[in-house]
């Protein structure tokens, strides 16, 4: 697991929702991502989860009352120790108190301090669906957003506004703590393979997993961008400003990409392993034979077609097999020049990269030539860092 929260200190406020039982797992996941976690529990929360459970999960003493140590100032005051205040879960009662300046629990006192010192705050509502739809609660959530507090949308199931997946909460926390170099920018990313139908049940494709495209998209999202991902392998992440469009064939990908580019684009990331060939599909299943000849023809190049309507910034990708580092550099440099793109990411996928969790890539911009090796989330983070440093 990449340490996206390495060195960050998070105060985790827990209130009296039954979803409080999920906070042990949440605290451990935040720690796995590198954060130090200090739990703060309201009296109602302690009726659901014992403080010892969160002490075990965080490896820190749990704050259950404000004492002479003025814990709210120590952690979330103007010079407080913590970087962010996460209230998860938050009841309708706590939401309404914070929105109206009421401060009568450990959790709301911490919120008062965090708001006054302008620490980032993320709130995760969890309650019965009818309570969430209450007009007063809705108005209070709007007030919190106007105060700059980020609200994580609940997962709606069984008439309940349930605790979201822990992955979603952690992504919100990461975004709240990342620099916002891409705020106000719209980034379009193509990702994953395409599938070209031979007949109704068979197709031609490749080994691409779509992991790199997804991770690059998330890196730009963490940095404040509005991101559109056009992919055959959507991750179905319920995130604000993060839209996924599912496609199947290279023609589908091209059609959807052109639609999105026309709506506005500040950066196009051509990370998909789109098919180089298309085949005319048979209307019914092809019968099994000893030998079958397929007639392939060249597929449209998504990047080339995008370039006909878009002259902005582009990150391109180039995959080769069985070439030397010098040869890969030459091929990548030529593509960067010929396609008139600001950054090229190239790799030899013969042994790893396509369909694997790790990779080794060559990045070329007008300012640098750099090799990057490691797990794809870490490589994606470095690629985006280079874009911000060299091109943005």
C-alpha positions as CSV (number, residue, x, y, z in Angstrom):
1,X,0.0,0.0,0.0
2,X,1.5,3.4,-1.0
3,X,2.0,5.7,1.9
4,X,-0.1,8.6,0.5
5,X,-0.6,10.0,4.1
6,X,3.1,9.6,5.2
7,X,3.9,12.1,8.0
8,X,0.3,13.4,8.3
9,X,-1.5,13.6,11.6
10,X,-5.2,13.1,11.7
11,X,-7.7,13.6,14.5
12,X,-10.6,11.1,14.1
13,X,-13.8,12.3,15.7
14,X,-16.3,9.5,16.5
15,X,-20.0,10.2,17.3
16,X,-22.9,8.0,18.4
17,X,-23.9,6.4,15.2
18,X,-24.0,2.6,14.9
19,X,-21.5,3.1,12.1
20,X,-19.0,3.9,14.9
21,X,-18.2,0.1,14.8
22,X,-16.4,0.8,11.5
23,X,-13.9,3.3,12.9
24,X,-11.5,0.6,14.1
25,X,-11.0,-0.5,10.5
26,X,-10.9,3.1,9.3
27,X,-8.2,4.1,11.8
28,X,-6.1,1.1,10.9
29,X,-6.4,1.9,7.2
30,X,-5.4,5.5,7.7
31,X,-2.3,4.2,9.6
32,X,-1.5,1.8,6.8
33,X,-1.4,4.8,4.5
34,X,1.2,6.4,6.7
35,X,-0.9,8.7,9.0
36,X,-0.7,9.1,12.7
37,X,-4.3,8.9,14.1
38,X,-5.6,10.4,17.4
39,X,-9.2,9.4,18.2
40,X,-11.7,11.7,19.9
41,X,-15.0,10.1,21.1
42,X,-18.2,11.6,22.2
43,X,-20.1,10.2,25.2
44,X,-22.7,8.6,22.9
45,X,-19.9,7.0,20.8
46,X,-18.5,5.3,23.9
47,X,-21.8,3.5,24.3
48,X,-21.2,1.8,21.0
49,X,-17.4,1.3,20.8
50,X,-15.1,1.0,23.8
51,X,-12.2,3.5,23.8
52,X,-9.8,0.6,24.2
53,X,-10.7,-0.6,20.7
54,X,-9.7,2.7,19.2
55,X,-6.6,3.0,21.4
56,X,-5.6,-0.4,20.0
57,X,-6.3,0.7,16.4
58,X,-4.5,4.1,16.6
59,X,-1.8,3.2,19.1
60,X,-2.6,6.5,20.8
61,X,-4.6,7.4,23.9
62,X,-8.2,8.2,23.1
63,X,-9.5,11.7,24.0
64,X,-12.8,11.2,25.8
65,X,-13.0,14.6,27.6
66,X,-11.3,18.0,27.4
67,X,-9.0,18.3,30.4
68,X,-6.5,20.9,31.6
69,X,-4.3,19.7,28.8
70,X,-6.7,21.6,26.4
71,X,-6.6,18.8,23.9
72,X,-8.6,20.7,21.3
73,X,-6.0,23.5,21.2
74,X,-3.1,21.0,21.4
75,X,-4.3,19.1,18.3
76,X,-6.4,21.5,16.3
77,X,-5.6,25.0,17.6
78,X,-3.8,27.7,15.6
79,X,-0.5,25.9,16.1
80,X,-2.1,22.5,16.6
81,X,-0.3,19.2,16.1
82,X,-2.7,17.7,13.6
83,X,-3.1,18.3,9.9
84,X,-6.8,17.4,9.5
85,X,-9.9,16.7,11.5
86,X,-12.0,13.8,10.2
87,X,-15.4,13.2,11.8
88,X,-16.5,9.7,10.9
89,X,-19.2,8.8,11.5
90,X,-21.1,12.0,12.1
91,X,-24.7,12.0,13.4
92,X,-27.4,14.5,12.4
93,X,-27.0,15.9,15.9
94,X,-23.3,16.6,15.6
95,X,-23.7,18.0,12.0
96,X,-26.4,20.4,13.2
97,X,-24.4,21.5,16.3
98,X,-21.3,22.3,14.3
99,X,-23.3,24.2,11.6
100,X,-24.9,26.4,14.3
101,X,-21.8,27.0,16.5
102,X,-22.9,24.7,19.3
103,X,-20.0,23.3,21.2
104,X,-20.9,20.8,24.0
105,X,-19.1,17.5,23.3
106,X,-15.4,16.6,22.8
107,X,-16.1,16.1,19.0
108,X,-17.8,19.5,18.6
109,X,-15.2,21.3,20.7
110,X,-12.5,19.9,18.4
111,X,-14.6,21.2,15.4
112,X,-14.8,24.7,16.9
113,X,-11.0,24.7,17.3
114,X,-10.4,23.3,13.8
115,X,-12.7,25.8,12.1
116,X,-11.1,28.7,14.0
117,X,-7.6,27.7,13.0
118,X,-8.7,26.9,9.4
119,X,-7.6,23.2,9.6
120,X,-9.1,21.1,6.9
121,X,-12.2,19.2,8.1
122,X,-13.8,16.1,6.5
123,X,-17.2,15.0,7.8
124,X,-18.8,11.6,7.0
125,X,-22.6,11.6,7.8
126,X,-24.2,8.3,8.7
127,X,-27.8,8.0,9.8
128,X,-31.3,6.7,8.8
129,X,-32.3,7.8,5.3
130,X,-35.3,9.8,6.6
131,X,-33.0,11.8,8.9
132,X,-30.6,12.6,6.1
133,X,-33.4,13.9,3.9
134,X,-34.7,16.1,6.7
135,X,-34.7,19.7,5.3
136,X,-33.0,21.1,8.4
137,X,-30.2,18.5,8.2
138,X,-29.8,19.3,4.5
139,X,-29.5,23.0,5.3
140,X,-27.0,22.3,8.0
141,X,-24.8,20.2,5.6
142,X,-24.9,23.1,3.1
143,X,-23.8,25.4,5.9
144,X,-20.9,23.2,6.6
145,X,-19.9,23.1,3.0
146,X,-20.1,26.9,2.9
147,X,-17.7,26.9,5.9
148,X,-15.2,25.0,3.7
149,X,-15.9,21.6,5.3
150,X,-15.8,18.6,2.9
151,X,-18.8,16.3,3.1
152,X,-18.3,12.6,2.1
153,X,-21.6,11.4,0.5
154,X,-23.1,8.4,2.4
155,X,-23.8,5.1,0.7
156,X,-27.6,4.8,0.3
157,X,-28.9,1.3,1.1
158,X,-32.0,0.0,2.8
159,X,-33.4,3.5,3.5
160,X,-30.2,4.3,5.4
161,X,-27.4,6.8,4.7
162,X,-24.7,4.3,5.4
163,X,-21.0,4.7,6.2
164,X,-19.2,4.9,2.8
165,X,-16.5,2.4,1.9
166,X,-13.3,3.1,3.8
167,X,-11.4,3.4,0.5
168,X,-13.7,6.4,-0.4
169,X,-13.2,8.1,3.0
170,X,-9.4,7.7,2.7
171,X,-9.4,9.2,-0.8
172,X,-11.3,12.2,0.5
173,X,-8.8,12.6,3.3
174,X,-5.9,12.4,0.8
175,X,-7.4,15.0,-1.5
176,X,-8.0,17.3,1.5
177,X,-4.3,17.2,2.4
178,X,-2.8,17.3,-1.1
179,X,-1.6,20.5,-2.7
180,X,-4.2,21.8,-5.2
181,X,-2.0,22.7,-8.2
182,X,-4.7,21.3,-10.6
183,X,-7.7,23.1,-9.0
184,X,-9.9,24.5,-11.7
185,X,-8.4,22.2,-14.4
186,X,-10.3,19.6,-16.3
187,X,-8.3,16.4,-17.1
188,X,-9.5,13.7,-19.5
189,X,-7.9,10.3,-19.2
190,X,-8.3,7.2,-21.4
191,X,-7.4,4.0,-19.7
192,X,-7.4,0.2,-20.0
193,X,-7.8,-2.0,-23.0
194,X,-10.5,-2.1,-25.7
195,X,-12.4,-5.1,-27.0
196,X,-13.0,-5.7,-30.7
197,X,-15.8,-8.2,-31.3
198,X,-15.1,-11.1,-33.7
199,X,-18.6,-12.5,-33.2
200,X,-21.3,-12.0,-30.4
201,X,-19.2,-14.0,-27.8
202,X,-15.6,-13.6,-28.9
203,X,-13.3,-10.6,-29.1
204,X,-9.7,-9.4,-29.6
205,X,-8.1,-7.5,-26.7
206,X,-4.8,-7.2,-24.8
207,X,-3.4,-7.7,-21.3
208,X,-3.9,-4.1,-20.1
209,X,-5.3,-3.8,-16.6
210,X,-6.1,-0.1,-16.6
211,X,-4.3,0.3,-13.3
212,X,-1.9,3.0,-14.5
213,X,-4.6,5.1,-16.1
214,X,-6.8,4.9,-13.0
215,X,-3.9,5.8,-10.6
216,X,-2.9,8.8,-12.8
217,X,-6.5,9.9,-12.8
218,X,-6.7,9.7,-9.0
219,X,-3.4,11.6,-8.7
220,X,-4.8,14.5,-10.7
221,X,-8.0,14.3,-8.7
222,X,-6.1,14.4,-5.4
223,X,-4.6,17.6,-6.6
224,X,-7.9,19.3,-7.2
225,X,-8.7,18.6,-10.8
226,X,-12.1,17.6,-12.3
227,X,-11.3,14.3,-13.9
228,X,-13.1,12.3,-16.6
229,X,-11.9,8.7,-17.1
230,X,-12.9,6.9,-20.3
231,X,-12.2,3.2,-19.8
232,X,-13.4,-0.3,-20.3
233,X,-12.5,-1.1,-16.7
234,X,-14.2,1.5,-14.5
235,X,-13.4,1.4,-10.8
236,X,-16.9,2.6,-9.8
237,X,-15.5,5.1,-7.2
238,X,-18.2,7.4,-5.9
239,X,-16.2,10.6,-5.8
240,X,-17.1,14.2,-6.5
241,X,-15.4,15.7,-9.7
242,X,-14.5,12.1,-10.7
243,X,-16.5,10.8,-13.6
244,X,-16.0,7.4,-15.3
245,X,-17.4,6.6,-18.7
246,X,-17.5,2.9,-19.6
247,X,-16.6,1.9,-23.2
248,X,-16.0,-1.3,-25.0
249,X,-14.4,-0.9,-28.4
250,X,-11.8,1.6,-29.7
251,X,-14.6,3.3,-31.7
252,X,-16.6,3.7,-28.5
253,X,-13.5,5.2,-26.7
254,X,-12.9,7.6,-29.6
255,X,-16.5,8.7,-29.7
256,X,-16.8,9.4,-25.9
257,X,-13.3,11.0,-25.8
258,X,-14.2,13.5,-28.5
259,X,-17.4,14.3,-26.8
260,X,-15.6,15.1,-23.5
261,X,-12.8,17.0,-25.1
262,X,-15.3,19.3,-26.8
263,X,-16.8,20.1,-23.4
264,X,-13.5,21.5,-22.3
265,X,-10.1,20.0,-21.6
266,X,-6.9,21.4,-19.9
267,X,-5.0,18.1,-20.1
268,X,-5.5,15.0,-22.1
269,X,-3.8,11.8,-20.8
270,X,-3.7,9.1,-23.5
271,X,-3.0,6.1,-21.2
272,X,-5.3,3.5,-22.8
273,X,-4.0,0.5,-24.6
274,X,-6.6,0.9,-27.3
275,X,-6.7,-1.6,-30.1
276,X,-4.5,-1.0,-33.2
277,X,-6.8,-3.2,-35.2
278,X,-10.6,-3.6,-35.7
279,X,-12.4,-6.6,-37.3
280,X,-15.8,-6.9,-38.9
281,X,-18.0,-8.7,-36.5
282,X,-19.9,-11.8,-37.6
283,X,-23.6,-11.6,-36.8
284,X,-23.7,-15.1,-35.2
285,X,-21.2,-17.3,-33.5
286,X,-18.4,-18.5,-35.8
287,X,-18.4,-22.3,-36.0
288,X,-15.3,-24.1,-34.7
289,X,-13.0,-25.0,-37.5
290,X,-9.4,-26.3,-37.8
291,X,-8.4,-22.9,-39.2
292,X,-9.9,-19.4,-39.2
293,X,-8.7,-16.4,-41.1
294,X,-9.6,-12.9,-39.8
295,X,-9.3,-9.8,-41.8
296,X,-8.0,-6.9,-39.6
297,X,-7.8,-3.3,-40.5
298,X,-6.2,-0.4,-38.8
299,X,-8.2,1.2,-36.0
300,X,-8.4,5.0,-35.7
301,X,-5.8,6.5,-33.4
302,X,-7.5,8.2,-30.5
303,X,-4.7,10.7,-29.9
304,X,-4.5,11.6,-33.6
305,X,-8.2,12.2,-33.8
306,X,-8.2,14.3,-30.5
307,X,-5.4,16.4,-31.9
308,X,-7.7,17.5,-34.8
309,X,-9.9,19.4,-32.3
310,X,-7.6,20.0,-29.4
311,X,-4.2,21.7,-29.3
312,X,-3.7,21.7,-25.6
313,X,-1.4,19.8,-23.2
314,X,-1.0,16.0,-23.7
315,X,0.6,13.1,-21.8
316,X,1.2,10.2,-24.2
317,X,2.1,6.6,-23.5
318,X,4.1,4.2,-25.7
319,X,4.5,0.4,-25.0
320,X,7.1,-1.7,-26.7
321,X,8.4,-5.2,-26.3
322,X,12.0,-6.6,-26.2
323,X,13.8,-3.3,-26.9
324,X,16.9,-1.9,-25.3
325,X,16.7,1.2,-23.1
326,X,18.4,3.2,-25.8
327,X,16.0,2.0,-28.4
328,X,13.0,2.7,-26.2
329,X,14.3,6.3,-25.7
330,X,14.6,6.8,-29.4
331,X,11.1,5.4,-30.1
332,X,9.6,7.5,-27.3
333,X,11.4,10.7,-28.3
334,X,10.3,10.3,-31.9
335,X,6.7,9.8,-30.8
336,X,6.9,12.9,-28.5
337,X,8.1,15.0,-31.4
338,X,5.8,13.6,-34.1
339,X,2.7,13.7,-32.0
340,X,3.6,17.2,-30.6
341,X,3.0,16.2,-26.9
342,X,4.5,17.7,-23.8
343,X,5.3,14.4,-22.0
344,X,5.8,10.8,-23.1
345,X,5.8,7.8,-20.8
346,X,7.3,4.7,-22.4
347,X,8.0,1.2,-21.2
348,X,8.9,-2.3,-22.4
349,X,6.0,-4.5,-21.4
350,X,7.5,-7.8,-22.4
351,X,8.1,-8.8,-18.7
352,X,6.1,-6.3,-16.7
353,X,3.9,-3.3,-17.0
354,X,0.9,-4.6,-18.9
355,X,-1.3,-6.5,-16.5
356,X,1.1,-6.3,-13.6
357,X,1.0,-4.3,-10.4
358,X,4.5,-2.9,-10.9
359,X,6.3,-1.3,-13.8
360,X,9.4,0.5,-15.0
361,X,8.9,3.5,-17.3
362,X,10.8,6.2,-19.1
363,X,9.5,9.7,-18.8
364,X,10.6,12.4,-21.3
365,X,9.7,16.1,-21.2
366,X,11.4,19.1,-22.7
367,X,13.2,19.5,-19.3
368,X,14.2,15.9,-18.3
369,X,14.7,12.2,-19.1
370,X,13.9,10.1,-16.1
371,X,13.4,6.4,-15.4
372,X,10.8,5.4,-12.7
373,X,10.4,2.0,-11.2
374,X,8.0,0.6,-8.6
375,X,4.4,-0.1,-7.9
376,X,2.0,1.6,-10.3
377,X,0.4,4.0,-7.7
378,X,3.9,5.2,-6.8
379,X,5.0,5.5,-10.4
380,X,1.7,7.4,-11.3
381,X,2.4,9.8,-8.4
382,X,5.9,10.6,-9.8
383,X,4.6,11.0,-13.3
384,X,2.0,13.6,-12.1
385,X,4.7,15.3,-10.0
386,X,6.9,15.7,-13.1
387,X,3.9,17.1,-15.1
388,X,3.4,19.7,-12.3
389,X,7.1,20.6,-12.1
390,X,7.9,20.7,-15.8
391,X,4.7,21.5,-17.7
392,X,1.9,23.0,-15.6
